[in-house]
Amino acid sequence: MKLIIQIPCYNEEKTLPLTIKDLPKSIEGIDVVETLVIDDGSKDSTIHTAQKIGIDHILSFKNNKGLSYAFSAGIEKCLELGADIIVNTDADNQYRGQDIPKLIKPIIEGKADMVVGDRQIDTISHFSWIKKKFEKQGSALIRRLSKTSITDTVSGFRAFSKDAAMRINTFTEFSYTLENLIQLGNQKLKIISVPIRTNEKLRESRLSKNILNFLSSQIATILRVYATYKALKVFTAIGIILILPGLFGFFRFLYFFFTSGGQGHIQSLVFSTALLLIGFIVFMFGIIADMISNNRKLIEKTLLKIKKIELKSKKNED
């Protein structure tokens, strides 16, 4: 069984050696442990550092394409290299590499398709109270939307089985963490979390400028991904929000019409009619989006079969 540890990097020449040094060289149940660095257009000496410290594989981009793109490209490369299990970790040495055996154990034992490392954020001293609060509330929402029990949904320290990795199709540009959970969770894969340790903070996060930027980006990701898989629910909810006040205004007009002739309330009728029409149109959009969503599921199944055929063909060539 082959494990590849992938590490997306952007200007990580200082922290990459610390991250690599902490990774296990051998793991019980794993025959081969390899590393893959995805250099996301770094402007420093990240590539030179990776070569110097003996990284097994390096995937490099000329320009910075973003974390989600680097993650997805890394997953594809790992599958191409014959990985049976893929672990994703950050290059800033946030996660302890020595916890990787614990992270992949449920996959080796066949008890999970994907495992997410739970940082136990209450124990992280450099996280502010408000950040901890937002992450807890956000994780609670993602658990509901993804139909999983993951406690730390934005943790980037995660492991994938080969089957789970082949099912990943990332479309958001901001971060892959929430999209993975909603996508794989709605495909009925077994996703669990295990407690992990973290190291001391070495630098500020580059994923977002501040907490408001982080929240707005994550909310946009949640809405986009969830609407992709539950389009009818999302559009129906929006339609109901519009239709209910429209109905209220319409019945209000009828009340005044039969009791006082309806004089002076024609504006309410026009406004209510507009809300009812817009709500109905939104609902119809939901039906169309639901059909598109079903088509997407068929496309994902097709892509999965194509990936399996390509990997099998490459294996035969090797």
C-alpha positions as CSV (number, residue, x, y, z in Angstrom):
1,M,0.0,0.0,0.0
2,K,1.3,3.4,-1.0
3,L,0.9,6.6,0.9
4,I,1.6,10.0,-0.6
5,I,1.7,13.1,1.6
6,Q,0.9,16.2,-0.5
7,I,1.9,19.7,0.7
8,P,0.6,22.7,-1.2
9,C,3.2,25.5,-0.9
10,Y,3.3,29.2,-1.6
11,N,6.5,31.0,-0.5
12,E,7.3,28.4,2.2
13,E,11.1,28.1,2.0
14,K,11.4,28.8,5.7
15,T,8.7,26.5,7.1
16,L,8.8,23.6,4.5
17,P,12.0,22.0,6.0
18,L,10.3,21.9,9.5
19,T,7.2,20.4,8.0
20,I,9.1,17.7,6.2
21,K,11.3,16.9,9.1
22,D,8.2,16.0,11.2
23,L,6.8,13.6,8.7
24,P,7.0,9.9,9.4
25,K,9.3,7.9,7.2
26,S,7.6,4.6,7.7
27,I,4.1,3.6,8.9
28,E,2.7,0.2,10.0
29,G,0.5,-1.1,7.2
30,I,2.1,1.1,4.6
31,D,4.7,-0.2,2.2
32,V,5.8,3.1,0.6
33,V,5.7,6.6,2.0
34,E,6.3,9.4,-0.5
35,T,6.0,13.2,-0.5
36,L,4.6,15.6,-3.1
37,V,5.1,19.4,-3.0
38,I,2.7,21.5,-5.0
39,D,4.5,24.8,-5.6
40,D,1.8,27.3,-6.3
41,G,3.9,29.9,-8.2
42,S,6.2,30.7,-5.3
43,K,8.4,33.8,-5.6
44,D,11.0,32.6,-3.1
45,S,13.2,29.5,-3.1
46,T,10.5,27.0,-2.3
47,I,11.3,24.7,-5.2
48,H,15.1,24.8,-4.5
49,T,14.4,24.1,-0.8
50,A,12.1,21.1,-1.8
51,Q,14.8,19.7,-4.0
52,K,17.5,20.2,-1.4
53,I,15.6,18.4,1.4
54,G,14.8,15.4,-0.8
55,I,11.1,15.7,-1.7
56,D,10.0,12.7,-3.9
57,H,7.8,14.6,-6.3
58,I,7.4,18.3,-7.2
59,L,4.5,19.8,-9.1
60,S,5.1,23.5,-10.0
61,F,3.0,26.3,-11.4
62,K,4.3,29.4,-13.1
63,N,1.7,31.6,-11.5
64,N,-0.2,31.5,-8.2
65,K,-3.5,29.7,-8.8
66,G,-4.8,29.5,-5.3
67,L,-5.1,26.9,-2.6
68,S,-8.1,25.0,-4.1
69,Y,-6.4,24.6,-7.5
70,A,-3.1,23.5,-5.9
71,F,-5.0,20.9,-3.7
72,S,-6.9,19.5,-6.7
73,A,-3.9,19.3,-8.9
74,G,-2.0,17.5,-6.1
75,I,-4.8,15.0,-5.7
76,E,-4.7,14.2,-9.4
77,K,-0.9,13.9,-9.4
78,C,-1.0,11.6,-6.4
79,L,-3.5,9.3,-8.1
80,E,-1.3,9.3,-11.2
81,L,1.6,8.3,-9.1
82,G,-0.3,5.3,-7.8
83,A,-1.3,6.4,-4.3
84,D,-3.6,4.2,-2.3
85,I,-4.0,6.8,0.4
86,I,-3.4,10.5,0.2
87,V,-2.7,12.8,3.1
88,N,-3.0,16.6,2.7
89,T,-1.1,18.8,5.1
90,D,-0.1,22.5,5.3
91,A,3.5,23.7,4.6
92,D,3.4,26.1,7.6
93,N,4.1,23.3,10.0
94,Q,0.7,23.9,11.7
95,Y,-0.1,20.1,12.0
96,R,2.1,17.5,13.6
97,G,3.3,15.0,11.0
98,Q,3.7,12.4,13.6
99,D,-0.1,12.2,13.8
100,I,-0.4,10.9,10.2
101,P,-0.4,7.2,11.3
102,K,-3.5,8.0,13.5
103,L,-5.1,9.9,10.6
104,I,-4.8,7.1,8.1
105,K,-5.5,4.2,10.4
106,P,-9.3,4.2,9.9
107,I,-8.7,4.1,6.1
108,I,-6.2,1.2,6.4
109,E,-8.7,-0.7,8.5
110,G,-11.5,0.0,6.0
111,K,-13.5,2.0,8.5
112,A,-13.5,5.3,6.6
113,D,-13.1,6.8,3.2
114,M,-12.0,10.2,4.4
115,V,-10.5,11.3,7.8
116,V,-10.3,14.9,9.0
117,G,-7.9,15.9,11.8
118,D,-9.7,17.6,14.6
119,R,-7.4,20.4,16.0
120,Q,-9.6,20.7,19.1
121,I,-9.7,24.4,18.7
122,D,-10.5,25.2,22.3
123,T,-6.9,24.1,23.1
124,I,-5.3,26.5,20.5
125,S,-4.0,29.5,22.4
126,H,-3.5,31.8,19.4
127,F,-7.1,31.5,18.3
128,S,-9.2,34.4,19.5
129,W,-12.5,33.8,21.3
130,I,-14.5,35.1,18.3
131,K,-12.6,32.9,15.9
132,K,-13.3,29.8,18.0
133,K,-16.9,30.8,18.2
134,F,-17.3,31.3,14.5
135,E,-15.5,28.0,13.7
136,K,-17.7,26.1,16.1
137,Q,-20.9,27.6,14.6
138,G,-19.7,27.1,11.1
139,S,-18.7,23.5,11.7
140,A,-22.2,22.8,13.2
141,L,-23.8,24.1,9.9
142,I,-21.4,22.1,7.7
143,R,-22.2,18.9,9.7
144,R,-25.8,19.4,8.9
145,L,-25.3,20.2,5.2
146,S,-22.8,17.5,4.6
147,K,-24.6,14.9,6.8
148,T,-21.4,14.1,8.7
149,S,-20.2,14.4,12.3
150,I,-16.9,16.3,11.6
151,T,-16.0,18.6,14.5
152,D,-13.4,20.7,12.8
153,T,-14.6,21.2,9.2
154,V,-12.0,23.7,8.1
155,S,-9.0,21.6,9.1
156,G,-6.7,21.0,6.2
157,F,-5.1,18.0,7.8
158,R,-7.0,15.2,6.1
159,A,-6.6,11.8,4.5
160,F,-8.4,10.3,1.6
161,S,-8.7,6.7,0.3
162,K,-8.1,6.2,-3.4
163,D,-11.8,5.9,-4.1
164,A,-12.6,9.1,-2.2
165,A,-9.8,11.0,-3.9
166,M,-11.1,10.0,-7.4
167,R,-14.6,11.4,-6.5
168,I,-13.2,14.9,-5.6
169,N,-14.1,17.6,-8.1
170,T,-13.2,21.1,-6.7
171,F,-14.8,24.2,-8.3
172,T,-14.5,26.9,-5.6
173,E,-11.4,29.1,-5.7
174,F,-11.2,30.0,-2.0
175,S,-10.8,26.8,-0.1
176,Y,-11.4,23.1,-0.7
177,T,-12.1,22.1,2.9
178,L,-15.9,22.7,3.0
179,E,-16.5,21.7,-0.6
180,N,-14.8,18.3,0.1
181,L,-17.1,17.6,3.0
182,I,-20.4,18.6,1.4
183,Q,-19.5,16.9,-1.9
184,L,-18.3,13.5,-0.4
185,G,-20.8,13.6,2.4
186,N,-23.7,13.9,-0.1
187,Q,-22.2,11.0,-2.0
188,K,-22.7,8.8,1.1
189,L,-19.0,8.2,1.8
190,K,-17.9,7.4,5.3
191,I,-16.2,10.5,6.8
192,I,-14.9,10.6,10.3
193,S,-12.6,12.8,12.4
194,V,-9.8,12.0,14.8
195,P,-8.1,14.3,17.4
196,I,-4.7,15.6,16.3
197,R,-2.1,18.0,17.8
198,T,-0.9,21.3,16.4
199,N,2.4,23.1,16.6
200,E,3.1,26.7,17.6
201,K,2.1,29.4,15.1
202,L,5.0,30.4,12.8
203,R,3.2,33.0,10.6
204,E,-0.1,34.6,9.9
205,S,-2.6,32.8,7.7
206,R,-2.5,33.7,4.0
207,L,-5.9,32.3,3.2
208,S,-7.8,35.4,4.3
209,K,-7.0,39.0,5.3
210,N,-9.3,39.1,8.3
211,I,-12.1,37.3,10.0
212,L,-14.8,39.1,8.0
213,N,-13.1,38.2,4.7
214,F,-12.8,34.6,5.9
215,L,-16.5,34.4,6.8
216,S,-17.8,36.0,3.6
217,S,-15.7,33.7,1.5
218,Q,-16.7,30.6,3.4
219,I,-20.4,31.5,3.3
220,A,-20.2,32.0,-0.4
221,T,-18.6,28.6,-0.7
222,I,-21.2,26.9,1.4
223,L,-24.1,28.4,-0.5
224,R,-22.6,27.6,-3.9
225,V,-21.6,24.0,-3.1
226,Y,-24.8,23.2,-1.2
227,A,-27.0,24.7,-3.9
228,T,-25.1,22.4,-6.4
229,Y,-26.3,19.3,-4.6
230,K,-29.6,20.5,-3.1
231,A,-30.7,23.0,-5.7
232,L,-34.5,22.4,-5.3
233,K,-34.3,22.8,-1.5
234,V,-32.4,26.1,-1.8
235,F,-34.6,27.7,-4.5
236,T,-37.8,26.4,-2.8
237,A,-36.7,28.1,0.5
238,I,-36.0,31.4,-1.3
239,G,-39.3,31.1,-3.2
240,I,-41.3,30.5,0.0
241,I,-39.6,33.5,1.6
242,L,-41.0,35.6,-1.3
243,I,-44.3,34.0,-1.6
244,L,-45.4,34.1,2.0
245,P,-45.4,37.9,2.4
246,G,-47.0,38.0,-1.1
247,L,-49.9,35.8,0.1
248,F,-50.2,37.9,3.3
249,G,-50.5,41.1,1.3
250,F,-53.0,39.5,-1.2
251,F,-55.3,38.2,1.6
252,R,-54.9,41.6,3.3
253,F,-56.2,43.3,0.1
254,L,-59.1,40.8,-0.1
255,Y,-60.0,41.6,3.5
256,F,-60.2,45.3,2.9
257,F,-61.9,44.8,-0.4
258,F,-64.8,42.9,1.1
259,T,-65.0,45.1,4.2
260,S,-64.4,48.5,2.8
261,G,-64.2,48.2,-0.9
262,G,-60.4,47.9,-1.1
263,Q,-59.9,51.6,-1.7
264,G,-56.4,52.8,-1.0
265,H,-54.9,49.3,-0.9
266,I,-54.3,48.8,-4.6
267,Q,-50.5,49.3,-4.0
268,S,-50.5,46.4,-1.7
269,L,-52.1,44.2,-4.3
270,V,-49.5,45.2,-6.9
271,F,-46.6,44.6,-4.5
272,S,-48.0,41.3,-3.4
273,T,-48.6,40.1,-7.0
274,A,-45.0,41.0,-7.8
275,L,-43.7,38.9,-4.8
276,L,-45.9,36.0,-5.8
277,L,-44.7,36.1,-9.4
278,I,-41.0,36.4,-8.4
279,G,-41.4,33.6,-5.8
280,F,-43.0,31.4,-8.5
281,I,-40.2,32.2,-11.0
282,V,-37.6,31.4,-8.3
283,F,-39.3,28.0,-7.6
284,M,-39.3,27.2,-11.4
285,F,-35.5,28.1,-11.4
286,G,-35.2,25.6,-8.6
287,I,-36.8,22.8,-10.7
288,I,-34.4,23.6,-13.6
289,A,-31.4,23.8,-11.2
290,D,-32.5,20.4,-9.7
291,M,-32.4,18.8,-13.2
292,I,-29.0,20.3,-13.8
293,S,-27.9,19.0,-10.4
294,N,-29.0,15.5,-11.4
295,N,-27.1,15.9,-14.7
296,R,-24.0,16.9,-12.7
297,K,-24.3,13.6,-10.7
298,L,-24.3,11.6,-13.9
299,I,-21.3,13.6,-15.1
300,E,-19.5,12.9,-11.8
301,K,-20.2,9.2,-12.2
302,T,-18.8,9.3,-15.7
303,L,-15.7,11.2,-14.6
304,L,-15.1,8.6,-11.9
305,K,-15.3,5.8,-14.4
306,I,-12.9,7.7,-16.8
307,K,-10.4,8.2,-13.9
308,K,-10.5,4.5,-13.1
309,I,-10.0,3.5,-16.7
310,E,-7.1,6.0,-17.0
311,L,-5.4,4.8,-13.8
312,K,-5.8,1.2,-14.8
313,S,-4.4,1.9,-18.3
314,K,-1.4,3.8,-16.8
315,K,-0.8,0.9,-14.3
316,N,-0.7,-1.6,-17.2
317,E,1.7,0.6,-19.1
318,D,4.1,0.8,-16.1
